[in-house]
Amino acid sequence: MSNEIKIGILAVVAVVIGIIGFKFMKGQNVFSNDNTIYVKYDQVSQLSPSSPVLMNGFQVGSVADVRLDPEDMNSVLVALHINKEVRIHKDARAEIGTSVMGGTYVVIGKNKNCDSATCVADGGSLNGITLGVLGSMLPKEDINEYTSALRENLGGMLDTVNQKINDPDPNNKIGQSIRDLSVTLESLKRSTLQLESIMASNAKNLNTTMSNMATLTNTLAENNDKITGILNNAKVFSDDLSQMKLSNTMSKADTTLASANQAVKQLQTTLATSDKMVTNLNELVTGIKNGEGTIGLMLNDDQLYKNITETSAALSKVLTDFQEKPYRYMPLKSRRKVLKHDEKDAEAEGKN
């Protein structure tokens, strides 16, 4: 046998197993020929395929399919698979019940013995009704009795509760709690009205605020890349700052501060020296004003000033005479020649 044939057989077996498993998951018995009975309902209370079909509490089948009736879209058509050994009378009805836990099922009710003429055949139909939770738990003839008893007991209980609530006794905790609750609800009502008034009066401001928030959000979204870039740059700067050799920087800063301190000290020394020189200069000027020393005597002696003035005037005459008559001051000139030149000068002055 070739590998292709083996693969083909394996594929067929897998398909068959898949079909059988699918039908089994739906609650269908693959290896038996059940009768199919159809029931029409107005509503099915979430009945689904594989839900059990019960008779006297015993499962006699399962729900095979639930779909809308193609001839009447307001009705639901349910297909039931019933064991062939179970005979169901045509007058029986399929009742949909609901358990307290929420599960749904179908109960064959009002069934009775039948023969081939009165039993539902394969492909036949039954009447269907939907029961509520109470109808599923109680027989129909007992429902009125239970509801009447419940109504009477509930009425008495409500009267007792109402009397207890309205009792003004201060020890009546229940009544006091109800009254406190009423006051609280009234306060809550007033607060709600005030809140509605505030909301109505500030609706425009709220709309403006929400609009601004939307604009801000859109702006942030549009500039997301820029913001990311700024954050990345800040991170890089922080990393670079943390990796710097701060010890060397601090050492250089300390050296700079020490040099600055030394310069300040030198400046202080220089200023002290300058102060001392200014003090000495002030003392010298004071001494000169007081006539102390040579310069002081010269500045304060009037006769010396007159002598210097007269000397200066005489020196000025000599220089003028030297400029005008330099021959007088030549050592090689004879006295006679000098006189001769003087006469010429005198004649020249007379003519002028």
Sequence and secondary structure as in RCSB ss.txt:
>XXXX:A:sequence
MSNEIKIGILAVVAVVIGIIGFKFMKGQNVFSNDNTIYVKYDQVSQLSPSSPVLMNGFQVGSVADVRLDPEDMNS
VLVALHINKEVRIHKDARAEIGTSVMGGTYVVIGKNKNCDSATCVADGGSLNGITLGVLGSMLPKEDINEYTSAL
RENLGGMLDTVNQKINDPDPNNKIGQSIRDLSVTLESLKRSTLQLESIMASNAKNLNTTMSNMATLTNTLAENND
KITGILNNAKVFSDDLSQMKLSNTMSKADTTLASANQAVKQLQTTLATSDKMVTNLNELVTGIKNGEGTIGLMLN
DDQLYKNITETSAALSKVLTDFQEKPYRYMPLKSRRKVLKHDEKDAEAEGKN
>XXXX:A:secstr
  HHHHHHHHHHHHHHHHHHHHHHHTT  TTS  EEEEEEES  TT  TT EEEETTEEEEEEEEEEEETTEEEE
EEEEEEE TT   BTT EEEEEE TTS EEEEEES     TTTB  TT EEEEEE  HHHHHS HHHHHHHHHHH
HHHHHHHHHHHHHHHH   TT HHHHHHHHHHHHHHHHHHHHHHHHHHHHHTHHHHHHHHHHHHHHHHHHHHTHH
HHHHHHHHHHHHHHHHHHS HHHHHHHHHHHHHHHHHHHHHHHHHHHHHHHHHHHHHHHHHHHHTT HHHHHHHH
 HHHHHHHHHHHHHHHHHHHHHHH GGGG TTS HHHHHHHHHHHHHHHHH 
